[in-house]
């Protein structure tokens, strides 16, 4: 496929007019930054980039949908000669199961805060060698987020915060006349006036957590009686959903869905193109989270992984990431480089009264069998 055709399909992917699955079918290449680099204009008879021989030519990255500025990946490839192959996942449970099965070949992945202690306990990640990350400045990171990258009683840093955000929902106000403010609104209106026009995440942490908030319970509850109520709510709402998906931008953009459980950056990305998009953090509370850069313990391309991580920790690169995807930075140096419009955006930085009741996800939610079985029953229900 030539560069023109590839960029045409990539533009459609970014706008949400085709799904990732269709993008992979059309290009035969998948969501891989290496392809973007390969399609860049040739630089003539230039020799291989410095350090390419030491780093190899390949890096395996596992991450989330709509979560990177691919121009940064292209720049890294141009600088080092290392091509980045990207795999997209929809939940931390999927990531964990894949790593536990072994043989992934992954180098770098992007786990959420509440999973770190489990990865450490299972021996899937190890403390980072900070001497290989000169661009990391611990003093520039907000303590509450940095603490989520450690484990209790251990001062080692197992991951480095990438971005943070909240979990709420987006509403197309031109399609939804009511002013929605709560998780009760979200679920009740889905089962009534907007039946068939709502999506929830394909992710037990947030879908169960937000169903728990409907009843005023903790986002992280594992109490059997509370989970039973959340399950019944999800079973009741399921026939009224357009889809259960973590890749919800396409149906919102094309009008199949008017309401969608959403993360911060996706809300901002959709609003850039569809100004009638509103982002709601439920008044009952919900989730605040931070994602991390982490290296797999048995990463086959560890030198390239450290080089990539150090590159992404440059404040300028971090700011360009946020400019691209709309998720707030954890590194104050990168935040300072953002335009004022972003620093003052209420989607990225909600009012404090909305943030105060939010909870960080708890490690028990990742491994609790009752939550896992609940979600399996919801997914398989007719």
CORHU-V736412 format. One record per helix or strand. SS is the DSSP state (H for helix, E for strand). FROM is the first residue (numbers start at 0). TO is the last residue. If there is no record, write none. Layout:
ss;from;to
SS;FROM;TO
SS;FROM;TO
//
This chain:
ss;from;to
H;2;14
H;19;26
H;32;38
H;51;54
E;57;62
H;69;79
E;82;87
H;91;100
E;107;108
E;111;111
H;112;120
H;129;131
H;137;139
E;140;140
H;142;146
E;150;150
E;153;153
E;159;171
H;182;189
E;197;199
H;203;213
H;223;237
E;242;243
H;248;252
E;258;262
H;263;272
E;276;279
E;285;294
H;301;311
H;314;324
E;327;328
E;330;330
H;331;334
H;339;342
H;351;354
E;357;359
H;363;366
H;368;379
//
